[in-house]
Amino acid sequence: MLMPYPWQAQAWRRLQAWRRGGTLPHGLLLHGPPGGGKVDLARAFAQGLLCSAAGGEGEACGKCRSCGWVEAGTHPDLCLVTFEVDEKTGRVAKEIKIAQIRELIEFTRLKSHGVLLRIAIVHPAEYMNRNAANSLLKTLEEPPAGVHLILVAHQAARLPVTVRSRCQNLYLPARASDAAVDWLRRQPACRGIDPAPLLRECGPLEALRLLESGEWGARATVLQQAAELLRGRADPIEIASQWLRLNAVSLLTCLESLLTDVGRLKAAGREGMPVHGDLLPGLLELAKALDFSRLFSTQALIRESRQLLERGANLRQQDVLEEIALHLALNPTGT
Ligand SMILES: [Zn+2]
């Protein structure tokens, strides 16, 4: 049975109040920072709506045929639209296309199979291209009876105003709430780790991913390696090959986040409130070793490389990481 996460209790109550009052909007926009489990919330809510034996709080029974279909992703009255994956190359599309929204509109026109509801979830909705978003407008304005569209977005501001204004907005903060801290603390990957700084950086699910993948644990090593490169005490090619053991995008994201902290410390001293406060001595050392112009050029190079990799540019991860290690090792500071 799909359930809302503990930090979504307030949003869940809001959704259920709409359902009970018969005022559930036909266009709903769930938005908030990534890693907060917004799509999971939308699916749990949809499962409850479609369930033939839902509880008083709108929770699904988890046992009926409808619940089984939702969990298997095969419910004929639930349609999830997201990035397409190319079957041959495995590449994930970078936007949601008009053909997908046309299919969604066709879906809303079909007759429902079960409880006279049809629900479509679009995620992440801000990645609909302009034509796709425009083609959705009419359905948002005059949805067929029993149709509910749930748009899920990390950055609602990137959606056209015309789309946003036709939806009831529900914001999911998802960051360091007590419920999120408690939940993360109970995860095996969090044993012996203080989850609070991690939750200042990202939503709880992204935090769990960072812990489970070892990326959070690798920060101290990455920071130390960057410092050694700057001092001219490490071989950039050797460091790059060690970095290659982590996924390159993860490594670059980690370096970016550490260097953002270095910038905060340079600009405001300890008042800069670094996210990685547990690594303060290493961050201060880096802040001393990097002048602003070197810091900015390094950050720009890392950001550019990460964006290229995320866009699926044809680059060897090793080349990208070597370029960054060499950039750090250039003109050692000798401190
Ligand atoms: Zn059920």
Residues whose N, C-alpha, C, O or C-beta is under 5 A from the ligand:
A	BS01	ZN	C51 S52 A53 A60 C61 G62 K63 C64 C67
